Amino acid sequence: MAEVAEFAAEPEASCDDLRSILSRVGEKWAPQVMGELDAAPRRFNELLRLVAPITPRMLTVTLRGLESDGLITRTVHPTVPPQVEYGLTRAGRKLFGILRTVASWTDENLPAVHSARAAYRAANG
């Protein structure tokens, strides 16, 4: 209940924070990138192959956004040429677990959602 009270204490700021996180994980490629990183840390080109047909530029933008939110880490290994590896942080793993739960809910409830939408359109023109 403390979380509910905290959320209600400053609803506008809390809603903005929530919208910010939902916006990040609602991006087209973020959940798929997080899913690949949940399996194991990956290098850029490996992610590029696994998350096809994402473009290199879009993968860079997605990785930077996830890194800026503290959901992934970027580790540069001192080799020649330098090797960069990405992995989920603890917070990223927790959030991805929640996304898996939402995906399961969607799988179970999507037919009912489609039916409700069709009934609503039929009733409301």
C-alpha positions as CSV (number, residue, x, y, z in Angstrom):
1,M,0.0,0.0,0.0
2,A,2.9,2.4,0.5
3,E,3.4,2.4,-3.3
4,V,-0.2,3.5,-3.8
5,A,0.1,6.3,-1.3
6,E,3.4,7.4,-2.8
7,F,1.8,7.4,-6.3
8,A,-1.2,9.4,-5.0
9,A,1.0,11.9,-3.2
10,E,2.3,13.5,-6.4
11,P,0.1,12.1,-9.1
12,E,1.2,14.5,-11.9
13,A,4.9,13.7,-11.4
14,S,4.3,10.0,-10.9
15,C,2.2,9.9,-14.1
16,D,4.9,11.7,-16.0
17,D,7.5,9.3,-14.7
18,L,5.3,6.3,-15.6
19,R,4.6,7.7,-19.0
20,S,8.3,8.2,-19.6
21,I,9.1,4.5,-18.8
22,L,6.1,3.2,-20.8
23,S,7.2,5.3,-23.7
24,R,10.7,3.8,-23.6
25,V,9.5,0.2,-23.4
26,G,6.7,0.9,-25.9
27,E,9.2,1.8,-28.6
28,K,9.1,-0.5,-31.5
29,W,12.5,-2.3,-30.9
30,A,13.1,-1.9,-27.2
31,P,11.3,-5.0,-26.0
32,Q,13.0,-7.2,-28.6
33,V,16.4,-5.8,-27.8
34,M,15.8,-6.3,-24.1
35,G,14.7,-9.9,-24.8
36,E,17.9,-10.7,-26.7
37,L,19.9,-9.1,-23.9
38,D,18.0,-11.1,-21.3
39,A,19.3,-14.3,-22.8
40,A,22.9,-13.1,-22.7
41,P,25.1,-10.0,-23.1
42,R,25.5,-9.3,-26.8
43,R,27.8,-7.3,-29.2
44,F,26.3,-4.7,-31.5
45,N,26.5,-6.8,-34.7
46,E,25.1,-9.8,-33.0
47,L,22.1,-7.8,-31.9
48,L,21.8,-6.4,-35.4
49,R,21.4,-9.9,-36.7
50,L,19.1,-11.1,-34.0
51,V,16.7,-8.1,-34.1
52,A,16.5,-8.0,-37.9
53,P,15.2,-6.1,-39.8
54,I,16.3,-3.2,-37.4
55,T,18.7,-0.8,-39.1
56,P,22.1,0.0,-37.5
57,R,21.0,3.6,-36.8
58,M,17.8,2.5,-35.1
59,L,19.6,-0.1,-33.0
60,T,22.1,2.6,-31.9
61,V,19.2,4.9,-31.0
62,T,17.4,2.1,-29.1
63,L,20.5,1.1,-27.2
64,R,21.3,4.7,-26.2
65,G,17.8,5.2,-24.9
66,L,17.9,2.0,-22.9
67,E,21.3,2.8,-21.6
68,S,20.3,6.4,-20.6
69,D,17.4,5.0,-18.6
70,G,19.8,2.5,-16.8
71,L,18.1,-0.5,-18.3
72,I,21.2,-1.8,-20.1
73,T,25.0,-1.5,-19.7
74,R,27.5,-0.8,-22.4
75,T,30.9,-2.3,-21.7
76,V,33.9,-1.5,-23.9
77,H,36.6,-4.2,-23.8
78,P,40.2,-2.9,-24.4
79,T,41.0,-4.9,-27.5
80,V,42.0,-3.8,-31.0
81,P,39.6,-3.0,-32.4
82,P,37.6,-2.2,-29.2
83,Q,34.8,-4.7,-28.6
84,V,31.5,-3.3,-27.1
85,E,29.1,-5.5,-25.3
86,Y,25.6,-4.7,-24.1
87,G,23.8,-6.4,-21.2
88,L,20.7,-5.9,-19.1
89,T,21.1,-4.2,-15.7
90,R,19.3,-5.5,-12.6
91,A,16.5,-2.9,-13.2
92,G,16.4,-3.9,-16.9
93,R,15.9,-7.6,-16.0
94,K,13.1,-6.7,-13.5
95,L,11.4,-4.6,-16.1
96,F,11.8,-7.2,-18.8
97,G,10.1,-9.7,-16.4
98,I,7.2,-7.4,-16.2
99,L,7.1,-7.1,-20.0
100,R,7.0,-10.9,-20.3
101,T,4.0,-10.9,-17.9
102,V,2.2,-8.3,-20.0
103,A,3.0,-10.3,-23.1
104,S,1.4,-13.4,-21.5
105,W,-1.6,-11.4,-20.4
106,T,-1.9,-10.2,-24.0
107,D,-1.8,-13.7,-25.4
108,E,-4.5,-14.8,-23.0
109,N,-6.8,-11.8,-23.4
110,L,-6.3,-10.5,-26.9
111,P,-9.4,-12.4,-28.3
112,A,-11.5,-10.8,-25.6
113,V,-10.0,-7.4,-26.3
114,H,-10.7,-7.7,-30.1
115,S,-14.3,-8.8,-29.3
116,A,-14.8,-5.8,-27.0
117,R,-13.5,-3.4,-29.5
118,A,-15.7,-4.8,-32.3
119,A,-18.8,-4.6,-30.0
120,Y,-17.9,-1.1,-29.0
121,R,-17.5,0.0,-32.7
122,A,-20.8,-1.7,-33.6
123,A,-22.6,0.1,-30.7
124,N,-21.0,3.5,-31.2
125,G,-20.7,3.6,-35.0
